[in-house]
Amino acid sequence: MTSRILNPSLPHTDHYHALKFLLHFIGDIHQPLHTEAEDRGGNGIHVLFDNKHTNLHSVWDSDIAEKHAGGRKLDEKDDAQRWADELLRAESQNFTSMMMQVEGCSLHDIEACALEWANEANNYVCSYVLMDDVEGVQGHDLAGEYYEGAVPIVELLIAKAGVRLASLVNAIAVVGAVEHGAQSQHPLL
């Protein structure tokens, strides 16, 4: 995934698409149900969220985050920026420990890091997402107590995804610079 971003013989549009894929992939592996086989990652588990029929995967993909950020609005970009700023402030005490986890990774073995991060997110399937099995959520409205318990998990995983993505992008930029003659002191190399 990173080799396409760094390949100078590819057109800029290929670099752009590879970088978009990396961003999407890092986000996806931090969503617990993207690493779960149960009912196709929750897509087959029918639930309600604020009285709206949906599935568990959609609840974790967007409903929890959107409700927490104030709902879907026209100023979605501003809401995202505000939430990112809030996460940065709230998680600042954990930032050093998150960075230390990232520093244990290498661009040369990024697949191992991705698997570790996906397993970390998947652990929440048993500890929270489906703690009472499918029957504990199937047909229930998850916008109340379940939502309240899910928010800290979503915030933590989004913060970790952001820190990890930023570190990967920085490492990719450093590799590109090194390949063009600059020196590197980046921990992921």
C-alpha positions in Angstrom: 0.0 0.0 0.0 2.8 2.4 0.8 4.9 1.4 -2.2 2.4 2.8 -4.7 2.6 6.2 -2.9 6.3 6.2 -3.0 6.7 4.9 -6.6 8.0 7.9 -8.6 7.2 6.2 -11.9 3.5 6.2 -11.2 1.3 9.2 -12.2 0.2 11.6 -9.5 -3.3 10.3 -9.8 -2.1 6.9 -8.7 -0.3 8.4 -5.7 -3.5 10.3 -4.9 -5.7 7.1 -5.0 -3.1 5.1 -3.0 -3.1 7.8 -0.3 -6.9 7.9 -0.2 -6.9 4.1 0.1 -4.4 4.3 3.0 -6.5 6.8 4.8 -9.7 4.7 4.3 -7.9 1.5 5.3 -6.5 2.9 8.5 -9.9 4.2 9.4 -11.6 0.9 8.6 -9.3 -1.3 10.7 -10.1 0.9 13.7 -13.8 0.1 13.4 -14.5 -3.1 15.5 -17.0 -4.6 13.0 -14.7 -4.3 10.0 -12.6 -7.1 11.5 -15.6 -9.3 12.5 -17.2 -12.2 10.6 -20.4 -12.4 12.7 -23.3 -11.7 10.4 -21.1 -10.1 7.8 -19.5 -7.6 10.3 -22.8 -6.7 11.8 -24.5 -5.9 8.4 -26.9 -8.8 9.1 -27.8 -7.7 12.6 -30.9 -5.5 12.4 -31.2 -2.8 15.0 -32.7 0.6 15.6 -30.9 3.8 16.2 -33.0 6.8 17.3 -36.1 4.9 16.1 -34.5 4.4 12.6 -34.2 0.9 11.2 -30.5 0.2 10.4 -27.9 -2.5 11.1 -25.2 -2.8 13.7 -22.4 -2.2 11.2 -23.9 1.2 10.2 -24.4 2.1 13.8 -20.6 1.7 14.4 -19.6 3.0 11.0 -21.4 6.3 11.3 -24.5 6.6 13.5 -22.6 6.8 16.9 -20.0 9.3 15.6 -22.6 11.5 13.8 -24.9 11.6 16.8 -21.9 12.4 19.1 -20.7 15.2 16.7 -24.2 16.7 16.7 -25.9 14.9 13.8 -25.6 15.2 10.0 -25.5 18.8 9.1 -24.5 20.9 6.1 -21.3 22.0 7.9 -20.0 18.4 8.2 -16.3 19.6 7.6 -16.5 22.1 10.4 -18.1 19.5 12.8 -15.3 17.0 11.9 -12.6 19.7 12.6 -14.3 20.6 15.9 -14.4 16.9 16.9 -10.8 16.3 15.9 -9.8 19.3 18.0 -11.8 18.0 21.0 -10.2 14.5 20.6 -6.8 16.0 20.5 -7.4 17.9 23.7 -9.1 15.0 25.4 -6.5 12.4 24.4 -3.4 14.6 24.9 -2.4 12.8 28.0 -2.6 9.5 26.1 -0.8 10.9 23.0 2.7 9.9 24.2 1.6 6.3 24.8 -0.1 6.2 21.4 3.0 7.5 19.7 5.1 4.9 21.5 2.8 2.2 20.1 3.2 3.6 16.6 7.0 3.8 17.0 7.1 0.0 17.4 5.9 -0.3 13.8 8.0 -0.1 10.6 7.0 0.8 7.1 8.9 -2.3 6.1 6.4 -4.5 8.1 3.3 -2.3 8.0 1.1 -5.3 7.5 2.0 -6.6 11.0 1.1 -3.2 12.5 -2.2 -3.2 10.6 -3.1 -6.7 11.9 -2.2 -5.6 15.5 -4.4 -2.5 15.2 -7.2 -4.5 13.7 -7.0 -7.1 16.5 -7.1 -4.3 19.0 -10.3 -2.9 17.5 -11.8 -6.4 17.2 -11.3 -7.0 21.0 -14.1 -4.5 21.5 -16.6 -6.9 19.7 -16.5 -9.2 22.7 -16.0 -6.6 25.4 -18.7 -4.2 24.2 -20.2 -4.3 20.7 -21.7 -7.8 21.2 -21.0 -8.3 24.9 -24.5 -9.8 25.2 -24.2 -11.6 21.9 -26.4 -10.8 18.9 -29.6 -11.2 20.9 -28.4 -8.4 23.1 -28.7 -5.9 20.3 -30.9 -7.4 17.6 -34.1 -5.4 17.3 -33.1 -3.0 20.1 -32.8 0.8 19.8 -29.1 1.4 20.5 -29.3 5.2 20.7 -29.6 5.3 24.5 -27.4 3.5 27.1 -25.6 1.4 24.4 -24.7 4.6 22.6 -23.4 6.2 25.8 -21.1 3.3 26.4 -19.9 3.2 22.8 -18.9 6.9 22.6 -15.6 6.5 24.6 -14.6 3.5 22.5 -15.3 5.3 19.3 -13.4 8.4 20.5 -10.4 6.3 21.5 -10.3 4.3 18.3 -10.7 7.4 16.2 -7.9 9.2 18.1 -5.6 6.2 17.7 -6.4 6.0 14.0 -5.6 9.6 13.6 -2.3 9.4 15.4 -1.3 6.3 13.5 -2.3 7.7 10.1 -0.4 10.9 10.8 2.7 9.0 11.8 2.4 6.8 8.7 2.0 9.8 6.4 5.0 11.5 8.0 7.1 8.3 7.6 6.1 8.1 3.9 7.0 11.7 3.4 10.4 11.1 5.1 11.0 8.1 2.9 10.3 10.2 -0.2 12.6 12.9 1.0 15.4 10.3 1.9 15.1 8.8 -1.6 15.7 12.3 -2.9 18.8 12.9 -0.7 17.6 14.1 2.7 18.5 12.4 6.0 15.9 10.6 8.2 15.4 10.4 12.0 11.8 9.1 11.8 10.9 6.2 14.1 9.0 4.2 11.6 11.9 3.7 9.2 
